[in-house]
Every structure is written in C-alpha cells, then in structure tokens.
C-alpha cells in the first residue's frame, strides 16, 4: 500500500470541498480524478504532496515512496509553448524514478502528436498513476479506477469511464422510478382520504338529527375522522420525506443534464456558395520577416464543418486572427470572406462576454425587445434556471457557466461562420458535453481548432485540414461544386 486516506476532508475559504473520504492507493493503481472545475481535484493532489493540510482526517504515505508531480500551471519558460513546458516538467518528474506519478490536466495545451505520445508513455509507465483529467480518451486508455469529486463527496468506481456513466444512468433510472412510485402512493393516500371524508360527510347529512340528540356518538364520529386525517397526513409526510431523500441521491449522482437549444434555421436557407475562399494566400506578422503560412488555397462552403489541426506553433491561431481582421497580421493573395458581422468567435477565455453584465442582462442586451419570460426561457435552455444563476455577474461565473452563456449568445446571434479556437481546453467533462451537444445541433458553418478527437467526432465535422510545412493539406477532401455567385 502506497497511500491511506482516513476520513479525509478538505475545505477552501470555509467552503467544504469534500469530506469522509476513506480509501487506499495500492502499488500499480491507475487512478483518474474527475469532477467539475472548482470541485476540489487539484486541492486533493496538493494534500497528497503536502502543500495543503486536511481540514479533517489524515493521509498516511509510506516513507519509502517517491512521488513525481507535474502541476497544471507553469509561469516559467514563457518562451516555450505549453506542450514544451509540460514535456520539460514531465522529464524532471520522471528523472526521480517515482513510485507514484501525479499529473494535473496533462493533455491541456498538447498538440495531437504530443498527446498521443503521452498517452502511449503512460500506458506503459511502471508505477502508480494519479491523474486529474477531463480527457475521456486518456481515462479509458490509461486508468482503471475513477475518483469522482462531486457534491462534497468522492465516489470511487473500478472500471472505465463509459462503464461508470452507464452505472450512473442505471442508478438514475432506478431512483427516478422509485420517486414516481412514491408519487403514485401519495396520490392513492390522498384519494383514500377524500373518499373517507365524502363518506363521513354523507353519513353526517343523513343522521344529523340523531347525532345532535346523542352527543357521545358525535364525539366518536369526529374522533374517528380526526384519526383518519392524522394517519393520512403521517403517511404523506413519510412519503414526502422518502422522495426528498431520493432526490438528494439523484442530485449526488451528478448526472449531466442535456442542452437542447433552439436555432433560427430559416436564415441559412438564403446562404449559398462559399463562406471563405483563399487563393495563393500568404500570411505573416507585420513586424517580422518570416512567413507563417504560404501558398494557401482553401475554401469553406456554406454548411461545412471544418477542423484545422497542426502542431503547436504552426500558425493555426494566426490564421484565425487573419480571418478576424487583426491589424498586426499581413496577408497577401486573394482572400474573400463574408462580412465581419456574420462571423462568430469563441475561444477558451470567452472574450465575447462582458464581465460587468449579469447573465440576464447579457441576453437582454442582444434582444432588448424580449420580455422577461422570453429571456428566462432562453437561459433555461442553457441550464440557467434559478434567480441566483440568472442574476449572477459574468465575472463571478465558473468556466462551465461562461461556456454555456457564450453558447447561449451564439444561438441568438446565429453567425453564418462560427470559429472556435481550442474551446475544450480546461473544460470539465460536463461542460465539454454541453459544448459538443450545442455545436452538434448548430445549423451554421463551423471552423474549429482542436486536438480533442472525441469532441471533433461529437460535433460532426466532415473536413480535416492539417498545417504542414506552412501549407494547408486537406486530409479527407470532399468533391464540392457550387455554381453562381460565391458570396
């Protein structure tokens, strides 16, 4: 045994992250820690390496155990890319020949080649692994134990992530069935009570004179009715209490809610031809001599769903900046693009949001003619349901809430071209599911930069463009032809 957790509890600024966590980490265990951003995953890692003291309970680590740790953030070596910085810190951790390797979001900011190399290395790592991650492919290929941090508890599951979700779906269905059955029982109790009251009322009407003349039977009749009412109320109270307990269980399952947004598809009937057309394109920064991209011949047709891939530093984000018209980019060749007002842009920092506005006002600003009910209905589509969520200011939103609000705004603006730049970086699994489900139903044209294969699959992208040697290479080119006016 490497590590023993004894009734461990952690708090952050008086907020309870989790408590009563008791388990052990054995030699050879491969553990994925999952949960919403802010749930306490990184705090759990910090408690293991001794940077954070438990608020309750204890952690016992064998004296001879060597731990290698790679954190999520690194403020040093700013001239290196995120992938280069991670690889350097990973090499330093591995140089200790650790018994336990602890990684915090290791695939964030890695390009496809580095991500695949990391997964392959971890598959054959000799020791124990503890990994905080939102990368489902990494979880399923590398780990066999899941710690799910949610609702101030840590649930432990032995198996794949997909199996874990299947078990939660089964539990959710079973609990929902029990709640519905209790609701039926509560209605039966109510119906029985109504029948008894009606029977008593009829009996009273028929024998009112006899009851008035004989006071003792009247007392008995009223007492019987009171006993019946008390029994019915007690039964209903017990049923309601059971339902409340079951609903708490259902909430603690942390089951991911679906988002089913509404888009105004009629606009797209009028959009024909190509959204973007570049011939013999060339791109560089104005203050530099060297080119970033050369000989770009690239078109996006209305309705296309395109993925742009390439190693870190190959010019993907610079290309997006050129499309968005940034002043420090110098372009040459023939570039034809739809108007700037028809382009939506979403990045991992959600710069399309105004930090000073509330969630409600963020929607109202775009649709001032909407009633309060219409705004609330739209926000409800994106899971902003209660007043606390709806009237919270943007600067107080979590990353997942910002992602949902950004998508809500995009669903109202309906840009003809939506550009997404590494939007899944730093997102928890729940928010990734929300983003992918919204984009899967998005009726417009998509241009996505992403290394997340599962996300790419879920948003139904058909075309894959890779930047190689400063040029665009279409890896699964479609034969497309369009006649008439291109714009």
N, C-alpha and C positions, 0 to 999 in steps of 0.2 A: 504493500500500500504506500502510495506517494503522499497523498493529502487526505485529511479527515476534516469535514465541516461538521461542527457541533452546534445545532440550533442557531446558525449564523443569521444575524440581522444587520442591515446597513441602512443608514439614513443620510440624507443630503439636505442641509439647511432646514432641519426639522421635518423634512418630508421623508416618510418611510418608503424606501425603495423595495425592500422585501424583508421577510423575517422567517424564523423557524426552518431554516434550510439545513438539513442533515443528510449528508451522503459522503461517499469517499471516491477518490480518484486512484485507480489501480494502474500498475505498470502496463503500458500498451493501450490504455484507453485513448479514444479519439473523440473528443467532445466538441460539439458545435453549440455555442451560446447564442440564442436568438431572442428577439423581442423588439418592441418599439424603441425608437430613439428616445433617450431620456429615462428608460425603464430601470437602468442600473447595471447594464452589462459591463461597461468599462470600469465602473466602481468595483464590481466583483473581481475583475482582473487586478485592479490596484490593491485590493485587500489580500490577494494571493501573494503578490510580490512585496507586500509590506509597506506600501505607500499610503494605505488607508486603514485605520483601525476600525474593527467592528463596533457597531453600537450595542450589540448583544451577541452572546455566543462566542465561539472561538474557531480558529483554523490551526490545525496541527500538521506541520510539514516535516517529513523525515529529514534528519540532519545531513544525511549524505546526498540529498537530492540537489542536482544542479539545474537551475531554471534559466532558459533563454527567453527574452521578452522583446517583442518588436511592437512599439506603440503605433497608434493610428496617425498622429501628427508629428511633423518634424520641421522645426523652424530654421534648421541649419542647412548648409549646402543649397542655398536658394538658386544657384546657377544650374543645379541638376534638375531633371524632370522628376515628377512624382515617382515614376517607376524606378529611376536610377537611385533616388534616395532610399526607397524601400529595399531594393536589392543590396545596397551597401549596408543598411542596418540589419538585414537578414543574415548577410555573410558574417557580420560581427557577432550576432547571437549564436550562429552555428559553430563559430570558432571555439566556443566554450565546450563543445560536445555535450549539449544539455540532455538531461534525462527527460525534462518536460520543456516543450517549445510552446510558448504562449504568443498568439498573434491577434492583433486588434484590427479588424477590417483589412486584411492583407491584399485583397484584389482591387480595392479602390484605387483609381488612377493608373492601373496597369493596362497596357495595350494587350491585344489578343495573344501575341506570341509570349509575352512575359507572364500573362495569366495562365496559359496552358502549361508553361514550364514550371510555374509554381505549383499548380495542382498535381502535376506529374511527380515533382520532387516530394511533396507532402504525402502522396500515396505510398511512397517507399521510405518515408522517414522512419528511423529505427526506434524512436522513443515514443513518449506520450504527447498527445497534442491537445491543446485547449485553444479554440479559435472563436472569437466574436466575429460573426459574419452575417450578411444578408444575401450572400451568393448561394443560391439553391444548388447550382451545379457543384460548387465546392463542397457543400454539406453532404450531398449524396455520393460524391466520388471519394471523399477523404475521411468522413467521420461516420460513427455508428451509434453515438449517444447524443441526444439533444437535451439541452437545458433551456427551457422557455421561461424567460423572465416576464411576468405579466401579473397585474392585479395584486401587487405586493407579495407574490409567491414565486417560487421557481418549480416548475413541473419538470420531471425527469422522464424521458422516453428512450427506450432502447430500440433503435431501428432508423430507417430512412425518413427524410422529411416528408416525402409523399405518403408514407405509411402513417406518420404522425397526423397529418392533415385528414387522412381517411378515418382515423380513430376519433378525431375531434368531430368530424361530420356525423359519425355514428352516435357519439355521445350527445351531440346537439339534437339530432333527430329523436333520440330516446327521451331526453329531458323535455323537449317540446311536446311530445306525445303525452307525457305524464302531466304537464301543465294543462293541456287541453282536456284530459280525462278528469282532472280535478275541477275544471270549469264546468264540465257536464254534471259532476256530482253536486256542485254548488247550486246549479240551476234546479236539479231534482229536489234538493232540500228546500229551496225557495218555493217550488211548485207544490210540494207536500204541505208546507206551512200555509200557503194561500188556500189550499183545499180545506185544511182543518179550520182556518178562520171563517171560510164561507159556510162550512157545515155548522160551526158553532153559532154563526150569525143567523142561519136559517132556524136552528133549534131554538134560539132565543126569541125570535119573532113569533114562532108557533106557541111557545109556552110562557110568554112574558107574564101573564096574569098569575100562573101557577108559581113562577119563580118569585114574583113580587110578594105573594102571600106566604111563601115558605122561604125565609131568609137563609136558612142553613144550606139548602141545595144551591142557592145563588152563589154563596161563598165557595162551595165546592166547584161549581162550573167555572167561576172566574179563576180559581186556583189552578184548575186543570189547564185552562187556556194559557195562563202565565207560565206554567211548567213547560207547555209545548213550545211557546215562544222562546223561552230561555234555552231549551235544548237545541232548537233550530239555530239560534244565534251562536251558541257554542260550537255547533258543527261547522257553521260558515266561517267562524273565526279560525278554527283549526285548519280548514281547507285553505283559507287565505294565507295563513302562516306558512303552510306547506308550499303554496305557489310562490311566495316571496323567496323562500329558501331555494327553490328550484331555479327561479330567475337569477338569483345570485350565482348559482352554479353555472348557468348558461353564460352569464357575463364573464365569469372567471375562465371560461374556455377560451376567451379571446378569439372568437371566430370572426374571420374577415368579412365585413359587410360588402355586398356588391354595390357598384355605382352604375346606374343606367341613365346617362344624360340624354337630353333632347338637343338635337342639332336642326337648324333650318336648312334642310337639304335642297329646297327649291332653288336657292341661289346657284347651285352648281350645275343646274340644267343649262344655264346660259354661258358657262365657262367652257370654251372649246380650244383646241390646239395646245401649244406648248406654253408652260409656265415660265420656263427658262431655256435659253439657247445661247451657247457659247461656242465660238469658232476661233481656233488658233489663239486661245486665251493665254495670257501671261500675267503673273502676279508677283509683286514684291513689296516690301515696306519702303516708303519714300526716303527714309534716311539711311537705307542700306543699298549696297550694290548688287549683292547676290539675289538671285531669283528664289522664290518659294515654290511656285508651280509654273510649268511651261507646257506649251502645246496642248492646252485644254480644249477638247472637243466633246461637248457634253450637253445633253438636252433632258429636260424633265417635262413629260407630258401631263396634262391635267388628269388628276386621279392617280398618278404614280405614287408609290410608297418606296422610297429610296433610302438605302443605308450607305453612308460614307464611312469607310474604315481605313485604317493605316496605323503604322507605329506612331508612338508619341513623337512629336516634333516634325511630322511630315507635312504639316500645313493644313490640316482639317479645319481647325478653328480660324485660321487666317482666311481661308476660303469663305467661311460663313461671314466673317467681318466684311469681306468684299461685297457679298450679296446684300448686307445690311447698310452699305454705303459709308463705312467708317473712313474718316478723312486721311488717316495715315497709311492707307493702302493704295498702291499704284497699280492700276490694271491696264492691260493693252489687249488688242484684238477686238473681236466683235462680241459684246455682251448685251444680250436683250433679255429683259426681266420685267415682270409685271410691276405695277406701282407699289411704292413702299407701304401705302396704307392697306394693301392686300396681303402683306406678309406678317405673320405672327412669329414671335421668337420666344423660346423658353429655354433657360439654362438652369444649371443646378443651384444658382443663387437666387432665382425668382426675381429678377430685376424688373419684371413687368408689374410688380406690386408697389403700392405706395405705403411705406411703413407707418405713416401718420393716420391713415384711414382705418376705420373699423371694417370688419368683414362685410357687414351690411352696407356701409357706405361705398365700399369698393365695387359692389354690384350696382347700387343706386346711381353712382357717378356715370356709369356706362348707359344705364337705362333709367334716366330721370322720370320718364313718363310712367314707369311701372308703379303699381300700388305696393303697399307693404306686404300684402298677401302674395303678390307675384314674386317679389324679391325673396321672401321666405320660402316659397315653393321651389325656386331655382336653387337656393342654398341648400334646401333639404335634399335635392338630387345629389348633392356632393357632400352629404352627411353632416352639414352644419344645421343641427336641429334645435338645440335649446338656446335660451337667451344668452347664457354665458359664452357659448361659442360664437353666436351670431354677432354680438356686440363687442367682442374682443378686438383690440387693435392689432394690425398686422405684425408690428414689431414684437408682440408677445405670442405669436403663433409658433408652433413647433414646425420642423421641416416638413412633416407629413401634411399638416394643416395648410402650410403655404403652397405645397404642391397641389392640393385639392382646390384651393381658392384660385390658383393660376389657371388650372384646367377649367374651372367654372367660368372664368372671364373669357377664356379662349372659346368656350362653347357658345358664348353670346356674340363675340366679335366675328366668329366664323371666317378667319382669314383663308384666302384661296391657297396660300402656301404656308404651312406651319413648319418651322425649323426648330429642331431640338438638339441641344448640344450637351451630351453626356448627362442627361437628366436623371439617370438612375444612380449616379454616384452619391454615396452617403444616405441613400433612401433605405428605410427598413422594409422588410418583406411585405408588410401590409400596404404601405404606400406604393411600392412597386406594382402590386396587384391592382391598386386603384388607377395608377397612371396607365398601365397597359390595357386595362378594360376600357377606359375612356378613349384611348387612341385607337383601339381596335374598331370602335364604332364611329370614329371620326370620318366624315364623308369627303373631306378635302384632300389636298396633296401634301405628302409628308416628305421631309428631308431630315434624316436622323443620323447624328454621330453617336455611335455606341459600340462598346465591346461586349455587351451583355447578350449572349446568344439566345437565352431563354426569353428575354424581353423582346428582342428582334422578332422571334418566332411568334410571340403573342400579339404583336401589333400588325402582323400580316404584311410584312414588307416583301415586295416581289423582286426588286432590283438591288444588286450589291455592287458598289463601286469601291475599288481599293486604290489608294495613292501609292504608287511605286515609282521610284526614281523621278520624282517631281511631276509625274503624269497620272492621269485617270485611266484605270484599267477596269472595264466592265466585266465582272466575273460570270454573270449569267444574263447576258444581253438579250433583251426582248426585240423581236422584229416589230417595230411600230411604224405606222404611216398615217399621216394626217394631211388632209387637203384643205385648201382655203387659207384664210387669214390665221397666222400663228398666234396673234396676241389680241 
